[in-house]
Every structure is written in C-alpha cells, then in structure tokens.
C-alpha cells in the first residue's frame, strides 16, 4: 500500500509540474502562480475555465473567418505571418 501511495504521489507531482509548465508557456510571462482560493482576478485579468486567470484552455488565435485582419492575432503570430508574406520562396517550419 505504501509503494502504491508513493507511486501515485510521484504521478501527481509530475502532473503539477506539467500544469505549471503549460501555464507559463501559454501565458508568455514569467512564473505564474495559482491564485488563492476566494481571491478576485486582478484588473484586466479574466477568470479562465480552469481557475481565475489560468491561460490553460484559452484560445489564443480567433476562429478563422473571411476578411479576418492580421492585427487580431497575438504579436508572435503577426511576426510569423509577416515573415511568410515577405518570403521569396516557400518556407518550412524550421526556417521560421
């Protein structure tokens, strides 16, 4: 029983690390911490589907529609579109 508990604690620890990594990656900022339960989102911060301010599960790119302007994309996506538009020949992902 003790061995099974230790194994499950290790799995939980890995899941927590994965969640922290995904939160940091998707936020584009420095380390993101979980809000204290019962706390209100800060100004300009919206409550996410999995907790207040969590970027996990948030769509970063709007649904594609005809006439969608590049300006509605996040800055890093705009940079990619600009590089592709200026390219003289077809590009592969590793070139970007």
ABEGO torsion letter per residue (X at the ends): XAAAAAAAAAAAAAAAAAAAAAAAAAAGBBBBBBBBBGBBBBBGBBBBAAEBGBABGBBABBBBBBGBBAAABBAAAAAAAAAAAABABBBBAAAX
